[in-house]
């Protein structure tokens, strides 16, 4: 008997230790923070805990995070009246969100649809995240671009028509609102605190599959992939994406990237793929940047963007360094940091003492290793904000305080009422030459330039190089003519224009 007990004793000890470990793990992972703040401006506490390596506990945390997140993620249906062929040219990321006609681009092939989508059929579908109990929803700009109606469908299938509060093509963020109360929502976490290798969940509506949850890890931070600038719709793009291997596909755009506490750390925006479908990497706008954008839109009606006022290139980019050396006959070495090549007008950086050839290495003690770091650290600030810029000059490190300015040199925030006519309607205009007027039989006209994505001009189908003949029945021959007609004007605006096929349209919008 004693011999038998001796043999069983080691197994009993292991069992006790294993049981204690399991109970301890369940108690630890079962203890969750309860944030009672009902404001969507709330950021999660910086000491938020993430899942450890106990696989059972990780599974539990995935379940909790999914249960928290799924009810707050919605489907967004984009209805448009323009022709499908024009839509396919204008949609920034049409292969990153769903195609209700089942076309898809495949190997870079562009969809060709010869007729308009039926009125009851959306032109595109994506996702969104409820960020307040009273119905504010964050999504991507490219999910809502060009819409004349936006339908929001909750996870419980209840449907609403949403109001578009504002968009920002430079970050690919949009803010919508539905009229409802007591909605489930997600709090913003501090995206600066995430780590490479950390578990994350992506929640959205890919390929028409509602409320889909996938898991992965943070693969990289501060990733710039050039997608915003390459599409030509973002004048001053900010790319500092969170890269993750959580599977996302067309339809996930605008959906949630959350930590294992179910807190929002990013808005899923893009995939890097040769087919238009998931091949291992997804990219999300960090929550800190997304939060700043929606705060600006909600408070001011427009995004407040601060600028350092420098032209520069990325020293970590070997090709950029080589190109600069070849053009300027210099011998600059590649490495971390951003190299200043010049200054814009009314530059706060130049006024603070920065010079051509300086290498920016830090902003407020935040390491600047490449242009994505600089873009994020400056682009998330407002005019009038002061930043400490650390730079290298002739190998010596120095720091200076720079007051950020807007593109016009101002240091104060603005509202929609402060915008110029061209800023309000979202386009600039060049005069037509007399020769062009003669050749095409026109007595008046201006050429539309820099048409902003989601602007009033874009909504009525005007794109770059369309010719505006009349505004409110009056001929226009210069940008000043347009500004004079619409200055202090309130009400419906009538625009007569010619498309690139020579067809003449008359459409309108309400002056913002």
C-alpha positions in Angstrom: 0.0 0.0 0.0 2.8 2.4 1.0 4.6 1.5 -2.2 1.5 2.3 -4.2 1.1 5.7 -2.5 4.7 6.6 -3.2 4.1 5.9 -6.9 0.9 8.0 -7.0 2.3 11.0 -5.0 4.2 12.7 -7.9 1.0 12.6 -10.0 -1.0 14.1 -7.2 1.4 17.0 -6.8 1.4 17.7 -10.5 -2.4 17.7 -10.4 -2.5 20.2 -7.5 0.0 22.5 -9.2 -1.8 22.3 -12.5 -5.2 23.0 -10.9 -3.8 26.0 -9.0 -2.3 27.3 -12.2 -5.6 26.9 -14.1 -7.6 28.7 -11.3 -5.0 31.5 -11.2 -5.2 32.0 -14.9 -9.0 32.0 -14.9 -9.1 34.6 -12.1 -6.5 36.7 -13.8 -8.0 36.7 -17.3 -11.6 36.9 -15.8 -10.7 40.2 -14.2 -11.6 42.9 -16.7 -11.5 46.7 -16.3 -14.9 48.4 -16.4 -14.8 51.8 -18.1 -17.9 53.7 -17.4 -17.1 56.8 -19.5 -19.8 57.1 -22.2 -17.7 59.4 -24.4 -16.2 58.1 -27.6 -13.3 60.5 -27.0 -12.2 58.2 -24.2 -8.8 56.5 -24.5 -8.2 53.3 -22.7 -5.8 53.4 -19.7 -2.2 53.1 -20.7 -1.6 50.1 -18.4 -4.1 47.9 -20.3 -3.1 44.2 -20.1 -2.9 41.9 -23.1 -3.2 38.1 -23.3 -0.2 36.0 -22.2 0.9 32.8 -23.7 -1.5 30.5 -21.9 -3.5 29.2 -24.9 -6.6 28.5 -23.0 -6.7 32.1 -21.6 -6.0 33.5 -25.0 -9.0 31.7 -26.4 -11.2 33.1 -23.6 -10.0 36.6 -24.3 -10.8 36.2 -28.0 -14.3 35.2 -27.1 -14.7 38.2 -24.8 -13.2 40.6 -27.3 -15.5 39.2 -30.1 -18.6 39.5 -27.9 -17.7 43.1 -27.1 -16.8 44.1 -30.7 -19.3 42.4 -33.0 -22.4 44.4 -31.9 -20.5 47.7 -32.4 -19.4 46.9 -36.0 -21.9 47.7 -38.8 -22.3 47.2 -42.5 -22.3 50.4 -44.7 -24.0 50.3 -48.1 -22.9 53.0 -50.6 -25.6 54.0 -53.1 -24.5 56.1 -56.1 -26.3 57.5 -59.1 -23.3 57.9 -61.4 -22.4 55.5 -64.1 -20.5 52.4 -63.1 -17.6 53.0 -65.5 -17.0 56.4 -64.0 -17.4 55.1 -60.5 -14.7 52.5 -61.1 -12.3 55.2 -62.1 -13.1 57.4 -59.2 -13.3 55.0 -56.3 -10.0 55.0 -54.4 -10.0 51.5 -53.0 -12.8 49.8 -54.8 -10.9 46.5 -54.6 -10.7 46.8 -50.8 -14.4 46.7 -50.2 -17.3 44.6 -51.5 -18.6 44.4 -55.0 -22.3 43.5 -54.8 -22.3 42.5 -58.5 -19.6 39.9 -57.8 -17.2 41.3 -60.4 -13.9 42.0 -58.6 -10.7 43.1 -60.2 -8.9 39.8 -60.1 -5.3 40.1 -61.4 -5.5 43.9 -61.6 -8.4 43.8 -64.0 -10.8 46.7 -63.7 -14.4 46.0 -63.5 -16.4 47.0 -66.5 -20.1 47.6 -66.0 -21.9 49.2 -68.9 -25.0 50.4 -67.0 -25.9 52.2 -63.8 -26.6 50.1 -60.7 -30.3 49.8 -59.9 -31.6 52.3 -57.4 -32.1 49.5 -54.8 -28.6 48.0 -55.3 -25.6 49.5 -53.5 -22.5 50.4 -55.6 -20.2 49.2 -52.8 -20.3 47.9 -49.3 -17.9 48.2 -46.4 -17.8 48.3 -42.6 -18.0 50.9 -39.8 -17.6 51.1 -36.0 -20.0 52.7 -33.6 -18.0 54.9 -31.3 -20.7 56.5 -29.2 -24.1 55.4 -27.9 -25.9 58.2 -29.7 -24.9 56.9 -33.2 -21.6 58.3 -34.3 -19.9 55.8 -36.6 -16.3 55.9 -37.9 -15.3 54.3 -41.2 -13.0 54.8 -44.2 -13.3 57.7 -46.6 -13.2 55.3 -49.6 -16.2 53.3 -48.2 -18.5 56.4 -48.4 -16.9 58.2 -51.4 -19.3 59.3 -54.1 -22.5 58.2 -52.2 -25.8 60.0 -52.5 -27.2 57.7 -49.9 -25.6 55.7 -47.1 -27.4 52.8 -45.4 -26.1 51.5 -42.1 -27.1 47.9 -41.0 -26.4 46.9 -37.4 -25.4 43.3 -36.5 -29.0 42.7 -35.4 -30.1 43.6 -39.0 -31.8 46.8 -38.0 -31.2 49.4 -40.8 -30.8 53.2 -40.8 -30.1 56.0 -43.3 -26.9 57.7 -42.2 -25.8 61.3 -42.4 -22.3 61.9 -43.6 -20.8 64.3 -41.0 -17.4 64.7 -42.7 -14.5 62.9 -44.4 -10.7 63.2 -44.7 -9.0 61.7 -47.8 -5.6 62.4 -46.3 -6.1 59.7 -43.6 -8.9 57.8 -45.3 -11.3 58.4 -42.4 -15.0 59.4 -42.4 -17.6 60.1 -39.7 -21.2 59.2 -40.0 -24.3 59.6 -37.8 -27.5 57.6 -37.3 -30.4 58.7 -35.2 -30.5 56.2 -32.3 -29.7 56.0 -28.6 -28.3 53.3 -26.4 -26.2 51.7 -29.0 -23.3 49.4 -28.3 -20.0 51.1 -29.0 -16.2 50.7 -28.7 -13.8 52.9 -26.8 -10.6 54.1 -28.4 -7.4 52.5 -27.0 -4.0 54.3 -27.1 -2.5 52.9 -30.3 1.0 54.2 -29.2 1.0 51.4 -26.6 0.6 48.4 -28.9 3.6 46.2 -29.5 4.7 44.1 -32.5 3.7 40.5 -31.8 0.6 41.5 -29.8 -2.6 39.6 -30.4 -5.4 41.5 -32.3 -8.8 40.8 -33.8 -10.2 42.2 -37.0 -14.0 42.5 -37.2 -16.0 43.4 -40.3 -18.1 42.2 -43.1 -15.9 40.7 -45.8 -17.3 39.4 -49.0 -20.8 39.8 -47.8 -20.2 37.7 -44.7 -21.6 39.8 -41.8 -19.9 40.0 -38.4 -16.8 38.1 -39.3 -14.0 37.9 -36.7 -10.4 37.0 -37.5 -7.3 36.9 -35.3 -3.6 37.6 -35.8 -0.8 39.6 -34.5 0.6 43.1 -35.0 3.2 42.5 -37.7 4.6 46.0 -37.8 3.9 49.6 -36.8 4.3 52.9 -38.6 4.0 51.3 -42.1 3.7 53.5 -45.1 2.6 51.7 -48.3 2.0 54.7 -50.6 -1.6 53.8 -51.4 -3.1 57.2 -50.5 -0.6 59.2 -52.5 -0.6 56.8 -55.4 -4.4 57.2 -55.9 -4.0 61.0 -56.2 -7.0 61.9 -54.1 -5.0 62.8 -50.9 -3.2 66.2 -51.1 -1.2 65.6 -48.0 -1.5 61.9 -47.1 -0.7 60.5 -43.7 0.3 56.9 -43.8 1.5 55.2 -40.6 -0.5 52.0 -40.7 -0.6 49.2 -38.2 0.3 46.1 -40.2 -1.4 42.9 -39.1 -1.8 39.3 -40.3 -5.4 39.0 -39.1 -7.2 38.1 -42.3 -9.2 40.9 -44.0 -10.8 41.0 -47.4 -13.0 43.3 -49.5 -15.8 44.4 -47.2 -13.5 44.7 -44.1 -12.7 48.3 -44.9 -13.8 50.6 -42.1 -14.1 47.8 -39.7 -12.5 47.4 -36.3 -9.1 46.3 -35.3 -9.2 45.6 -31.5 -7.0 44.3 -28.7 -8.0 41.4 -26.6 -9.9 43.7 -24.3 -12.2 44.6 -27.2 -10.8 48.2 -27.4 -10.4 49.9 -30.7 -6.7 50.2 -31.8 -7.3 50.8 -35.5 -9.6 51.1 -38.5 -8.9 48.4 -41.1 -8.3 50.2 -44.4 -6.3 48.2 -47.0 -4.7 45.0 -48.0 -1.4 44.5 -49.9 -2.2 41.9 -52.5 -1.6 41.0 -56.2 -5.2 39.6 -56.5 -7.3 42.1 -54.5 -7.9 39.5 -51.8 -6.1 38.6 -48.6 -2.5 37.4 -49.1 -1.1 37.8 -45.6 -1.0 41.5 -44.7 -3.7 44.0 -43.7 -3.3 47.7 -42.8 -5.2 49.8 -40.3 -5.3 53.5 -39.4 -4.0 53.8 -35.8 -6.8 54.7 -33.3 -4.9 57.8 -32.1 -4.9 59.3 -35.5 -8.5 58.2 -36.3 -9.7 59.6 -33.0 -8.1 63.0 -33.7 -9.7 63.2 -37.2 -13.3 62.5 -35.9 -12.8 64.9 -33.0 -11.9 67.6 -35.6 -14.8 66.8 -37.8 -17.3 66.7 -35.0 -16.0 69.9 -33.3 -15.0 72.1 -36.3 -16.7 70.5 -39.3 -13.3 70.2 -41.0 -9.9 68.5 -40.2 -7.4 70.8 -38.5 -3.9 69.9 -39.9 -0.7 71.4 -38.7 2.4 71.5 -40.9 6.1 71.8 -40.2 6.6 73.7 -43.4 9.5 71.6 -44.8 10.2 69.6 -48.0 12.1 66.5 -47.3 12.9 62.9 -48.2 13.2 59.7 -46.2 16.8 58.8 -45.4 15.8 55.2 -44.7 14.7 54.9 -48.4 17.9 53.8 -50.3 16.3 54.7 -53.6 15.3 58.2 -52.5 18.8 58.8 -51.2 20.4 57.5 -54.4 18.1 59.7 -56.5 18.8 62.8 -54.5 22.6 62.2 -54.6 22.5 61.8 -58.4 20.4 64.9 -59.0 22.3 67.1 -56.6 25.8 65.6 -56.9 25.9 64.9 -53.1 27.1 62.0 -51.1 24.4 61.7 -48.4 24.4 58.3 -46.5 21.3 56.3 -46.0 20.1 55.8 -42.4 17.3 56.7 -40.0 15.7 60.2 -40.1 14.2 62.6 -42.5 16.5 65.0 -44.5 15.3 68.6 -45.1 15.6 69.7 -48.7 13.7 73.1 -48.5 10.9 75.0 -47.0 7.4 76.1 -48.0 6.1 79.6 -47.8 5.4 80.8 -44.2 7.3 77.9 -42.8 7.2 77.5 -39.0 10.2 75.2 -39.3 12.3 77.7 -41.1 11.3 80.5 -38.7 12.4 78.2 -35.8 15.9 77.9 -37.2 15.8 74.7 -39.2 18.0 74.7 -42.3 18.4 72.7 -45.5 20.5 69.7 -44.8 19.3 69.2 -41.3 18.2 65.6 -40.4 15.1 65.3 -38.2 15.5 62.5 -35.7 12.8 63.2 -33.1 9.5 65.0 -32.6 8.8 65.5 -28.8 11.2 62.7 -28.0 9.4 60.4 -30.4 12.0 58.7 -32.6 11.7 59.6 -36.3 13.2 56.8 -38.4 11.4 57.4 -41.6 8.8 59.6 -43.3 5.9 57.6 -42.0 7.0 58.5 -38.4 7.2 62.2 -39.3 3.9 62.2 -41.1 2.1 60.6 -38.2 3.7 62.8 -35.5 3.1 66.1 -37.3 -0.1 65.2 -39.1 -1.9 64.3 -35.9 -1.3 67.9 -34.6 -3.3 71.1 -35.1 -2.2 74.6 -36.3 -0.8 76.5 -33.3 0.5 73.4 -31.6 4.2 73.6 -30.5 6.5 70.6 -31.1 10.1 70.0 -30.0 12.1 69.1 -33.1 15.4 67.3 -32.6 17.8 67.4 -35.6 21.3 66.7 -36.6 23.4 69.4 -38.3 26.9 68.5 -39.3 26.7 65.5 -36.9 25.7 67.6 -33.9 22.4 67.1 -32.2 20.2 70.2 -31.4 16.5 70.8 -30.5 14.2 73.7 -31.4 10.6 74.5 -30.7 8.4 74.9 -33.8 4.9 76.3 -33.9 2.9 74.4 -36.5 0.9 76.3 -39.1 -1.8 75.6 -41.7 -1.0 75.7 -45.4 -1.9 79.4 -45.5 0.5 80.2 -42.6 -2.2 80.5 -40.0 -1.8 79.3 -36.4 -5.4 79.1 -35.3 -8.1 76.6 -35.9 -10.8 77.3 -38.5 -14.4 76.2 -39.0 -16.4 75.7 -42.2 -17.5 79.4 -42.1 -13.8 80.4 -42.4 -13.3 78.5 -45.6 -12.9 80.1 -49.0 -15.5 79.4 -51.8 -13.2 76.9 -53.5 -12.5 75.1 -50.2 -16.2 74.8 -49.5 -17.1 73.3 -52.8 -13.9 71.3 -53.1 -12.3 72.4 -56.3 -10.1 75.0 -57.9 -10.4 76.4 -61.5 -8.1 77.4 -64.3 -9.2 79.6 -67.2 -9.8 78.2 -70.6 -7.6 79.6 -73.4 -9.3 81.6 -76.2 -8.0 79.0 -78.7 -9.7 76.2 -76.8 -13.0 78.2 -76.7 -12.9 78.8 -80.4 -12.1 75.2 -81.3 -14.9 73.8 -79.2 -17.4 76.6 -79.7 -17.5 77.8 -76.1 -18.1 81.3 -75.0 -17.0 80.7 -71.5 -15.5 78.1 -69.2 -13.0 77.1 -66.6 -11.2 73.8 -66.1 -11.8 72.0 -62.8 -8.6 71.2 -60.9 -7.8 69.5 -57.6 -11.3 68.2 -57.1 -11.5 66.9 -53.5 -12.8 63.4 -52.9 -16.3 63.6 -51.3 -16.6 67.4 -52.1 -19.8 69.1 -53.4 -18.3 69.2 -56.9 -17.3 65.5 -56.7 -20.8 64.5 -55.6 -22.4 65.9 -58.8 -19.9 64.0 -60.9 -17.3 66.6 -61.6 -13.7 65.4 -61.8 -10.4 67.0 -62.8 -10.3 68.5 -66.3 -14.1 68.8 -66.6 -15.1 72.2 -68.0 -17.5 74.4 -65.9 -19.4 76.7 -68.3 -21.8 78.4 -65.9 -22.6 78.7 -62.2 -26.1 79.8 -61.2 -26.8 80.7 -64.8 -23.8 83.0 -65.1 -20.8 82.4 -67.4 -17.5 81.9 -65.6 -14.1 82.5 -67.1 -11.8 82.5 -64.0 -11.7 81.3 -60.5 -12.5 84.8 -59.3 -15.8 84.6 -61.3 -16.8 81.5 -59.4 -15.8 83.0 -56.1 -17.7 86.2 -56.8 -20.9 84.3 -57.7 -20.8 82.1 -54.6 -19.3 84.5 -52.0 -21.8 84.7 -49.1 -24.3 82.8 -51.2 -26.7 80.5 -49.5 -29.0 78.0 -51.1 -29.0 75.7 -54.1 -26.1 76.0 -56.6 -26.6 75.2 -60.3 -23.5 74.1 -62.2 -23.4 73.6 -66.0 -20.4 71.6 -67.1 -18.9 69.5 -69.9 -17.4 66.0 -69.3 -14.4 64.6 -71.1 -16.7 63.1 -73.9 -18.2 66.5 -74.7 -21.5 65.9 -73.0 -23.1 68.8 -71.3 -24.8 68.4 -67.9 -26.6 70.7 -65.4 -26.5 69.5 -61.8 -26.6 71.1 -58.4 -25.9 71.0 -54.7 -26.7 73.0 -51.6 -24.0 75.6 -50.8 -22.3 74.3 -47.6 
